[in-house]
Amino acid sequence: MTTDAIQLEVLRRGEQLLVVPGVLCEVGFQSLDEVVVVDDGLARALERGERIARAATALRTDKDFATRTPLWKQAGCESNEQFVKGTTVVSIVRDDELTELFFMEASPDLSGFDGHEDPEALGPGTPLGVVAEHVLAMFAKHDR
């Protein structure tokens, strides 16, 4: 993974999809404060999220990016546990070498998300329209 890697998390709560851009920091990926609501297609929301993450990466300093408003509040929930309980996630990591997708669901203690399978690797520079199709297929697979 290169230092220009970004993360886009697609969160699904019921019928609602959100894209949360993230940047690579010293301790892993850090979510940014801007959440993209998917209202005009997942591919367009992923493109917007990628632009946000790339802009933040270009401006990166030695400080981590701190999320000012917790994600669970941005999603309209009353607690992190409530948010986690009703949410599934596909994490997308993109850099010059790969595009990788990873499905996650609520951890047993509702403190966060756990992955239970190997990531799906797509080629570097995979168009976000193709990535969106794979994300939706991952959600559908886990609905069965």
N, C-alpha and C positions, 0 to 999 in steps of 0.2 A: 504494500500500500504506500502510495506517495503522500507527501505533505500537502498536496492539493486535493486530497480526498475530501468528499463531502458526504453527508448522510441526508437522505430524505425519508422520513417516517410517514407512512400512510396509516392513519388511525381510522378504524371503523367502529362507530357506535350506532347500532341499529342500521338505519339507511344513510346516516350522515358519514361523509368522508372528509378528513382533514389531512393536510400535508404540513409536516413540521420540518423545516430545514435545519440542518446542523453542520457544524464545522469541526474539524479535527483540532483538538487541543492536546496538552501534555498528557492528560489522563484518559483520553478517548474522545468520543464525540460529545459535543455540547450543543444542546438544542438552542436555537435562537428564539427571540421573543415573538417573532412574527409567525402567525399560523395562517395558512392558506385554506380557506373553505372551498371545497370542490363544488362549484355550482355551474361550471361551464365545461365539464369534462375533466377526467382525471389527467389526461396527457397535458392539457393546458395548465392545470394546477401544479403538476410536476415541473413543467418548464418554468413557471413563476418561482416555485420553491428553489429550483436550481439556480436561477438568477440571483435570488436573495442570498443563498449560501455562498455562491462564487464571489459576490460583491463583499460579503463579510470576510471571506478568506483573504481577499486582496487587501483589505484594511486591517487585517489581524495584527495585534500587538502581542506582547508577552503575557498579557492578562487574558484569563479565560472570559468567555462571553457568558455573563450571568443572566438568566431568565428572570425578569422582574416580576412577571405575573405567572404563578404556577399554571401549568398546562391544564390541570383539572378545573381551575377557575375559568380559564379561557374557553373550555368546553361546556361551561354552564353547570358543572357539578358542585355538590356541597362538600365533597371531600375527595382526597386522592383515592381512597379505597372504593368509593362509589364510581369514580372514573375508570379505574382499572377493571373493576368487576364487569363492566359492560363493554369493554373495548378489546378488539384484536388489532394487531399491528403487522404490517409488512415493512421491514427496514430495508432501505436501498442504500448501498454504499457504491459511490462512483468515483473513479479516478482515471488516469490515463491507461491503466493496465486492466481494469475490470469494471463490470457492473454486477453486483451481487445482491440477491434478494433473500431475506430471511423472515420466516413467519414466526410471530410470537403471540402468546395469549397470557392471560392473568396468571400470576404466580399463586400458589396455594394460600399464602398469607396476605394476598392482595397488596403487597408492597411495591410491586412493579410487574414486569413482563418477563416470561421465560420462553426460550425457543426449544422446540422438541424435535427438530430435524435438521439435516444438513442444508446449508444455503444453496440456492440455485444460482449458478454462475452464467452470466450472459457475456458476450464479447465486449471489449472496450468500445465506448462510443455508441453503444446500442441506442437507437432513437427512443425518446421518451414515450412515443406512441406505442412502441413494442413493449417497453417496460410496463406501461399502464395495463396492457392486455395480460401480461404475466402476473401482475399484482392482483387484478380482478379474478384471474383463474385460481390463484392461491387462496383468496378468500372463499371462492366457490367450493374448492376442494375441501376446505375445513367446515363448510356448512353441512356437508353430507353426513 
